[in-house]
C-alpha cells in the first residue's frame, strides 16, 4: 500500500492521503489511523473527517502549530495499524421496498432486466462498507453495490426526498438522513433515523462500519416507525469476523 502523504489543507487543517484507489483495505487503514490518533489525545486536534482515500484533520493553531502537529502525525503513521481488520460492526437497517416507499423500484428493475423481487434480494444480500459520511449530516457513502443493479441517476432530480429514503445513484446506494433534494432512484424507505439532532450522538453510524439492509413488510415498517417515535426502538448491531 502507498505510503501516506501529509498535505496542507488550509490555515488550520492537514490532509493525510492514503493513495488514490477506493478499496476496503484503504478504508480500514484510515479507520485504524483515526483510532490511533484518538488514543494519543493530541491537544489541539478538533476534528477528523475520513473520506474515501484520505483523512482531513482540523486543528486549533492557538493550541498546536503546524510543524509540531505534522511531526506527531509522521511518527504515528510509521506504526503498523490493524484496528478494525479483525471485526466488523454491522447495523441492521429495516427497509420497506417498493410501492409508495420506493417509487423508482420499477425503473431500477427494468434497467437491470430483473424483477423487483430479484432487485430486493440482491440489494439486501450483502453488507455495505461505510466509506465516508457527507453531503448531509449522516449521509452514508456505501461501497459494494452489486453491478447488476447499478442505475443512472434521475435526469431531473426531485425537489424533496423524505428522510429515510433508500436509493441508488449510479454505482452507489445509501440512505437520505434528512428531507432534501436528490437525484437518486428511490427503492425503499427505512423508519430508522440515521441522523437525529436530539440524540446524544446524532449520527447513528461511523465510517468504517457496515450497513445491512433487511426487507420488512409495511406492517413491520409502521410498527418500527411507532417505536422510533416513542424512543423504544433499538437498532440491531452485530460484530462479525471481517
PyMOL commands that set and color helices and strands:
alter all, ss='L'
color gray80, all
select helices_A, chain A and resi 24-40+66-77+99-101+105-112+116-123+147-149+218-230
alter helices_A, ss='H'
color red, helices_A
select strands_A, chain A and resi 5-8+13-17+45-50+54-59+87-97+127-133+140-143+158-161+165-169+172-175+180-182+185-189+210-215+237-241
alter strands_A, ss='S'
color yellow, strands_A
deselect
rebuild
show_as cartoon
